Amino acid sequence: MSETLISPGVLAIENDQSFTTQQPVQVGAAIIGPTVKGKVGIPTVVTSYSEYLNKYGSTFKSGSTEYSYLTSISVYNYFQNGGNSLLVTRVASGSFTPATASIPTSTAATSASATFDVSPFHPSGSFIINGITIFITGSTPPTNTSTVIYVPSGSNAANSVVSASQAINFSSSVSPYSTALQYISSSASGNDITLTYTGPNGLLGNSQYFTSGSTTGFFTGGTNTTAFIIETLTEGELMNNDTAEVTGGALPSGSSDNIRWQIISPDVDNGNFTLLIRRGNDETNFPVVLENWTNLSLDPKAPNYIEKVIGNQVETVQQDGTDYYVDFSGEYNNRSSYIRIKSVSAKTYEYFDNNGVAKSIYTASLPTAVSGAMGGASGNNLPTGQAGNYYNNINNTNTQGLQASDYDETIALLSNKDNYQYNFITVPGLVYDSANFSSHISTISTLVSNCQARGNTMAVIDMAAKGATVTTVIGNAPGINSSYAATYWPWVKTIDPNTGQRVWVPPSTMIPGVYTFNDRAAAPWFAPAGTTRGIISEAIETERILTKTSRDTLYNINVNPINNIRGTGVVVFGQKTLQKKKSALDRVNVRRLLIELKSFITQVADTLVFEQNTQATRNDFLNQVNPYLADIQRREGLTSFRVIMDDTNNTPEVIDNNELRGQIYLQPTRTIEFIYLDFNITPTGATFE
């Protein structure tokens, strides 16, 4: 692979001269896969498993069984073995949007109306509306803060819609809602139905919405009745819980994975209020407050302006030619872990007059003291049915509810080494098996190619599904020839940290934990294998016990065996990369050493771009790099090294081309993989000298 510098920068070139004999590594690892919740397609750093659960959720149900994604199990093992930071990217299929909520002002309104296209509510080929539910909220009427009105379905029901040209007729006999019903009228034209509320004043003009199945229409009445709109950082239907409260103030669709909100302490005199973000499955009488944002203002000029304090930034993945990048809109970074401010409708510019008194035109713009739910989110990849194709049931067309192509955008995005730095990357659930997982081949090949192009990370991949034979594994392994990838086999059984169930998982789920333990116990240039640093402590057993013949066969084809050792446990017993050519770089520890060295040295070189090409600049480089390499040598990563950056490789011609050249020679420390012991039997009377 050849590369040249076109724009100013640093080019680190490897010359593998160890044949008989790459790239750098950054802090942490990257894991790509489905999660229960979270931002879709946006790489996010997490620093603990509890933070991961907070952002991405834990379990979901498929049928009557609870599951965790392989992503969650892998993240758990990574942090369990001492990991400090991890780049997680949620993969999903289709369109995902966040849930929103309109926070009401204290403005009273006597009327509100909205027109809805009711065709989505019709059963196929019919104009019968099935079970529209209308919600009316406010203080007066009705007397209770949340009233539910159910409009029955069927052509024989007194208040159903038989044809789209008829208006909805609300029956005042629908007890106990007759008081509320008398203030609602309706009309219809074609598929459009207009609902109008006209009655006594109420908070937020008595907001109204109706729903049927998963489709919801919403409107609020009055002028400037929305103070601001919040939306969840997490995307997907899981965040929806806009349902009327039941006894105790609980939300029927509230869960530990979604949220609700509450406004307390609106202060007209001081122009501020408090916004609580509560857990979706709490109760009004026993609230679980996740975040408490106090002293908020709707005045854009105030230091406590709500958008400044909470944030309004939206991240979206964009494509420019073959490049993918994350675009940021909104001028304020998100400080909340759960929401952003989507918009502020009732801004209170310069809330106080010159005497420090609240301006009367703004006093009704503050939000009212009320609680509410979230709704309007779309997107759902939670699989249903028989085991949802998790664990040992993943297949060619459905892996944890997704297809391999759903990973492509994220893999392309993470190929940008300037924006994303990580030591290694995994995609647990994808399998490099051309015979049985043909749709996965292109995605995994691109992943490995991107690692090689980046030069500062490597991929840990799987070569077989559960139940595969040694023959299948060794048949797949030659498909990749790169020192930037490694593979392990067979599958292992572990305990799902979220459900407590024993589950089979592919090796790539557990290897991040092995690498992390290796780095914490020793360093990246030590072999992440053997009984000192290669024990998979969270593994119970391997899918099968490998004989020495099977282990030899696998290792000859660069597949690292995972072995059960009596009295020790499940142990990684190999550390080869998938490079076919015999060299130092066909070992994982050497590849990871090179990744580590290139990462540091390239960062040093970055500081020299646009500096003067003089001996002083070169000495600055040498004075940083030589001590660093000497320390690596002291810590058993190198047996010898030499750095040349002087007049011999920086000739006048090189300098005139605005280049700075350096040559770094390295002799990696080799690991012991084969031990030969001769036991000699001697006759009686022999001496040992």
CORZI-V479134 format. One record per residue. PSI is psi in radians with two decimals (none if undefined). OMEGA is omega in radians with two decimals (999 if undefined). Layout:
psi=(PSI:PSI)
omega=(OMEGA:OMEGA)
This chain:
psi=(2.05:2.61:2.49:2.79:2.13:-0.91:2.78:2.41:-2.91:2.31:2.01:2.03:2.33:2.33:1.86:1.80:0.40:0.23:2.18:none:none:2.51:-2.92:3.09:2.61:-2.94:2.31:-3.11:3.01:2.34:2.26:2.30:3.03:2.61:2.92:-0.71:-3.00:3.01:2.38:2.19:0.09:1.92:2.26:2.34:2.29:2.56:0.07:2.84:-0.59:-0.64:-0.68:-0.83:-0.66:-0.69:-0.58:-0.09:3.06:-1.24:2.88:2.88:2.42:1.95:-2.17:0.15:2.51:2.40:2.79:2.53:2.71:-0.55:-0.83:-0.75:-0.70:-0.76:-0.74:-0.85:-0.57:-0.89:-0.52:-0.48:0.26:0.17:2.54:-0.58:2.59:2.39:1.95:2.35:2.12:2.26:2.38:3.01:2.33:-2.94:2.27:2.35:2.76:2.86:2.62:2.91:2.34:2.08:2.11:2.63:3.10:0.14:2.30:2.52:2.53:-0.10:2.68:2.49:2.77:2.64:2.34:2.48:1.93:0.06:-0.57:-0.33:-0.18:2.39:2.69:2.20:0.26:2.75:0.33:2.24:2.15:1.91:1.05:2.33:2.22:2.28:2.33:2.17:2.61:-3.10:-0.71:2.25:3.04:3.07:-0.55:2.70:-0.23:1.90:2.38:2.27:2.17:2.18:1.94:2.82:2.91:2.53:-0.32:-0.11:2.48:-0.58:0.72:2.89:2.04:-0.64:2.74:-0.28:-0.16:2.62:2.76:2.26:1.99:2.22:2.15:-0.09:-0.02:1.52:2.50:0.53:0.28:-0.58:-0.78:-0.67:-0.54:-0.24:0.02:2.26:2.88:2.76:2.83:2.61:2.02:-2.22:0.02:2.26:2.27:2.18:2.35:2.29:2.24:2.00:-2.86:2.74:2.62:2.79:2.31:0.44:0.46:1.32:2.60:2.47:2.74:2.71:2.64:2.05:-2.23:0.05:2.30:2.34:2.47:2.50:2.69:2.51:2.94:3.09:2.36:0.71:-0.09:2.09:-0.88:2.89:2.29:2.72:2.65:2.58:-0.63:2.50:2.61:2.72:-0.37:-0.44:-0.14:2.32:0.49:1.58:2.59:2.52:2.57:-3.03:2.31:-0.08:0.38:2.71:2.16:-0.61:0.20:2.47:3.00:-0.25:-0.25:-3.11:2.88:3.02:2.85:2.38:2.25:2.75:0.80:2.23:1.77:-0.68:-0.67:-0.13:0.53:3.02:3.02:2.38:2.13:2.38:2.04:2.75:2.46:-0.45:0.37:-3.09:2.69:-0.67:-0.37:1.21:2.53:1.79:2.09:-0.68:2.55:1.79:1.84:2.84:0.75:2.62:2.69:0.15:1.94:-0.35:-0.12:2.55:-0.37:0.42:2.36:-0.66:-0.63:-0.69:-0.81:-0.68:2.70:0.38:2.36:2.28:2.27:2.52:2.21:2.75:2.33:1.73:-2.08:-0.03:2.47:2.51:2.84:2.14:2.37:2.20:2.65:2.32:-0.12:2.20:2.52:2.15:-0.27:2.58:-0.08:-0.61:2.88:2.86:2.00:-0.75:2.76:2.01:-0.56:1.17:2.46:1.22:2.20:1.21:-0.58:2.56:-3.04:-0.31:0.05:0.33:2.45:2.33:2.33:-0.47:-0.26:-0.25:-0.50:-0.01:-0.32:2.60:2.61:2.76:1.74:2.76:2.80:-3.13:-3.08:2.64:3.07:0.02:2.64:2.76:2.18:2.00:0.15:2.04:2.73:2.83:-2.79:1.76:0.08:0.28:0.88:2.93:-2.11:0.08:0.12:2.57:-2.96:-0.57:-0.15:1.82:1.86:0.65:0.04:3.01:2.79:-0.63:-0.36:-0.31:-0.26:-0.77:-0.76:-0.71:-0.72:-0.71:-0.76:0.00:-0.22:1.78:-0.30:-0.55:-0.53:2.12:2.17:2.70:-0.72:2.88:2.53:2.70:1.13:2.23:-0.40:2.51:2.26:1.48:1.77:-0.46:-0.66:-0.30:0.94:-0.58:-0.28:-0.34:-0.86:-0.73:-0.81:-0.67:-0.71:-0.70:-0.84:-0.72:-0.69:-0.67:-0.72:-0.68:-0.67:-0.76:0.10:0.45:2.95:2.78:2.43:2.05:2.88:2.49:-0.09:2.64:3.00:2.47:-0.04:2.80:2.91:-0.68:-0.75:-0.78:-0.84:-0.35:-0.48:-0.59:-0.69:-0.13:-0.31:2.30:1.57:2.45:-0.01:0.28:2.59:2.66:2.71:2.73:2.57:-2.97:2.79:2.73:2.37:3.06:2.14:2.07:-0.32:-0.56:-0.32:0.04:2.64:2.19:2.65:2.36:2.65:2.72:-0.63:-0.31:-0.55:-0.43:-0.62:-0.65:-0.64:-0.83:-0.72:-0.76:-0.73:-0.79:-0.61:-0.68:-0.53:-1.71:2.84:-0.44:0.07:2.68:2.15:1.16:2.88:3.10:-0.15:-0.78:0.06:0.16:2.28:1.58:-0.47:-0.01:2.47:-0.78:2.89:2.81:-0.61:2.69:2.15:2.33:2.90:-0.63:-0.75:-0.71:-0.74:-0.75:-0.78:-0.79:-0.57:-0.46:0.24:0.49:2.18:2.05:2.57:2.16:2.56:2.11:2.11:2.27:-0.17:-0.80:-2.73:2.16:2.39:2.15:0.89:2.71:0.78:2.57:3.11:0.27:2.23:-0.63:2.34:2.07:3.12:-0.50:0.05:0.21:2.41:-0.73:-0.59:-0.74:-0.76:-0.53:-0.84:-0.68:-0.76:-0.83:-0.81:-0.59:-0.87:-0.83:-0.64:-0.65:-0.66:-0.79:-0.57:-0.60:-0.20:-0.22:2.25:0.12:2.94:2.42:1.38:2.99:-0.56:-0.70:-0.73:-0.70:-0.61:-0.73:-0.85:-0.63:-0.31:-0.68:-0.76:-0.81:-0.60:-0.81:-0.59:-0.64:-0.69:-0.68:-0.73:-0.55:0.36:0.42:-0.48:2.55:-0.48:2.75:2.84:2.38:2.19:2.09:1.49:-2.77:-0.31:-0.57:0.03:1.25:2.91:-0.64:-0.74:-0.78:-0.71:-0.37:0.19:0.67:2.67:2.18:2.50:2.61:2.26:2.08:2.27:2.45:1.72:2.53:2.27:2.62:2.76:2.07:-0.37:2.15:2.19:2.13:2.17:2.12:2.02:2.19:2.15:2.73:2.82:2.37:-0.23:2.57:2.67:1.73:none)
omega=(3.13:-3.12:3.10:3.10:3.07:3.05:-3.13:-3.11:-3.12:3.09:3.10:-3.05:3.07:2.97:-3.08:-3.11:-3.04:-3.00:2.92:999:999:2.40:-2.98:-3.13:3.09:-3.09:3.01:-3.11:3.08:3.09:3.13:3.10:3.12:3.04:-3.11:-3.13:3.12:3.09:-3.10:3.02:-3.10:3.12:-3.06:3.14:2.99:-3.05:3.08:3.12:3.10:3.07:3.09:3.14:3.14:-3.07:-2.98:3.10:-3.07:-3.00:3.04:3.14:2.99:-2.96:3.13:-3.07:3.14:-3.10:2.89:3.03:3.06:3.11:-3.10:-3.13:3.14:3.13:3.14:-3.10:3.11:-3.13:3.12:-3.12:3.00:3.11:-3.12:-3.10:-3.05:3.10:-3.09:3.06:3.14:3.10:3.11:-3.14:3.12:-3.07:3.10:3.11:3.13:3.00:-3.12:3.04:3.06:-3.11:-3.01:2.96:3.10:3.12:3.07:3.10:-3.10:3.14:3.09:3.11:3.09:-3.14:-3.10:2.95:-3.03:-3.11:3.09:-3.10:-3.08:2.93:-3.10:3.08:-3.09:3.05:3.09:3.11:-3.10:2.93:3.01:3.06:-3.12:3.12:3.08:-3.14:3.13:-3.08:-3.10:-0.50:-0.08:-3.06:3.07:-2.98:3.13:-3.09:-3.14:3.08:-3.13:3.08:-3.07:3.12:3.09:-3.04:-3.12:3.14:-3.05:-3.07:3.02:3.11:-3.14:3.09:-3.07:-3.13:3.13:3.06:3.03:3.11:-3.14:-3.13:3.14:-3.13:3.13:-3.10:0.13:-2.97:-3.07:3.14:-3.14:-3.06:-3.05:-3.13:-3.11:3.03:-3.10:3.04:-3.09:3.06:-3.07:3.11:-3.09:3.05:3.11:3.06:-3.12:3.03:3.05:-3.09:-3.13:3.12:3.09:3.10:-3.13:3.10:-3.11:-3.11:-3.09:2.92:3.05:-3.06:3.04:-3.06:-3.12:-3.11:-3.09:2.98:-3.02:2.97:3.06:-3.07:3.08:-3.14:3.14:-3.13:3.06:3.11:3.11:-3.13:3.05:3.03:-3.08:3.00:3.08:3.13:3.09:-3.07:3.14:-3.08:-3.14:3.00:-3.11:-3.14:-3.13:3.12:3.05:-3.11:-3.13:3.13:3.09:3.06:-3.11:-3.14:3.06:-3.14:3.11:-3.13:3.09:-3.01:2.97:-3.05:3.11:3.03:3.06:3.01:3.01:-3.05:-3.11:-3.09:-3.10:3.08:-3.14:-3.10:3.12:3.07:3.07:2.97:-3.06:3.10:-3.01:-3.07:3.08:3.08:-3.14:-3.13:3.14:-3.07:3.02:-3.04:3.11:3.11:-3.11:-3.10:-3.06:3.02:3.11:-3.14:3.03:3.13:-3.09:-3.13:-3.11:3.12:3.12:3.09:-2.94:3.14:3.11:-3.04:-3.05:3.14:-3.14:-3.04:3.09:3.13:3.09:3.11:-3.14:3.12:3.07:-3.03:3.09:-3.11:3.04:3.12:3.10:3.11:-3.13:3.03:-3.04:-3.00:-3.07:3.13:3.13:3.09:3.09:3.07:-3.00:-3.01:2.88:3.04:-3.11:3.12:3.04:-3.06:-3.05:3.14:-3.09:-3.13:3.12:-3.03:-3.09:3.04:-3.06:3.11:-3.14:-3.14:3.13:3.12:-3.06:-3.10:-3.08:-3.00:3.13:-3.11:3.12:3.13:3.11:3.13:-3.07:3.06:-3.12:-3.06:-3.11:3.13:3.05:3.14:3.10:3.11:-3.12:3.09:-3.14:-3.09:3.08:3.05:-2.98:3.05:3.03:-3.10:3.01:3.03:-3.05:-3.13:3.11:-3.12:-3.01:-3.04:-3.09:3.07:-3.09:3.10:-3.08:2.99:-3.07:-3.10:3.11:-3.14:-2.92:-3.09:-3.14:3.11:3.10:3.14:-3.09:3.06:-3.13:-3.06:3.10:-3.10:-3.04:-3.11:-3.12:-3.06:3.13:-3.03:3.13:3.08:-3.06:-3.08:3.06:-3.02:3.11:-3.10:-3.04:-3.11:-3.03:-3.11:-3.04:-3.11:-3.13:-2.98:-3.08:-3.11:-3.13:3.12:3.09:3.11:-3.13:3.12:3.13:3.08:3.14:3.13:3.09:-3.14:-3.09:3.09:3.08:-3.10:2.99:-3.02:3.12:-3.08:-3.07:3.04:3.11:3.13:-3.13:3.10:3.06:3.14:3.12:-3.09:-3.10:3.05:-3.12:-3.01:-3.12:-3.12:3.13:3.12:-3.09:3.05:3.12:3.11:3.07:3.14:-3.06:-3.13:0.15:3.06:3.13:3.07:3.11:3.11:3.06:-3.07:-3.07:-3.10:-3.08:-3.13:3.04:-3.04:3.04:-3.14:3.08:-3.08:-3.09:3.09:-3.02:-3.06:3.06:3.09:3.12:3.13:-3.11:3.10:3.12:-3.10:-3.14:-3.12:-3.09:-3.14:-3.11:-3.10:2.97:-3.09:3.07:-3.05:3.09:-3.01:3.10:-3.06:-3.06:3.14:3.04:-2.95:-3.11:-3.14:3.14:-3.13:3.05:-3.13:3.10:3.10:-3.10:3.02:3.10:3.11:3.13:3.12:3.12:-3.13:3.14:-3.07:3.10:-3.13:3.06:3.00:-3.08:-3.11:2.96:-2.93:2.97:3.11:-3.08:3.12:-3.12:-3.14:-3.13:-3.00:2.98:-3.05:3.07:3.14:3.11:2.92:-3.14:3.04:-3.09:-3.07:-3.09:3.10:3.11:-3.08:3.03:3.07:-3.08:-3.08:3.12:3.09:-3.13:3.01:-3.14:3.10:-3.14:-3.10:-3.10:3.12:-3.11:-3.04:3.09:3.09:3.07:-3.12:3.12:-3.10:-3.10:-3.14:-3.13:3.00:-3.14:3.14:-3.12:3.11:3.13:3.12:3.13:3.12:3.10:3.10:-3.09:-3.11:3.07:-3.02:-3.10:3.09:3.13:3.14:3.09:3.10:3.08:3.11:3.12:-3.11:2.98:3.07:-3.12:2.99:3.13:3.08:3.04:3.11:3.13:3.02:-3.10:-3.09:-3.11:3.10:3.02:-3.12:3.08:3.13:3.10:-3.13:3.14:3.08:3.13:-3.12:2.97:-3.07:3.07:3.09:-3.11:3.14:-3.06:2.97:-3.12:3.03:-3.13:3.11:3.06:3.09:-3.10:-3.14:3.12:3.12:3.11:3.06:-3.06:3.13:-3.10:3.13:3.10:3.13:3.13:3.10:3.14:-3.13:999)
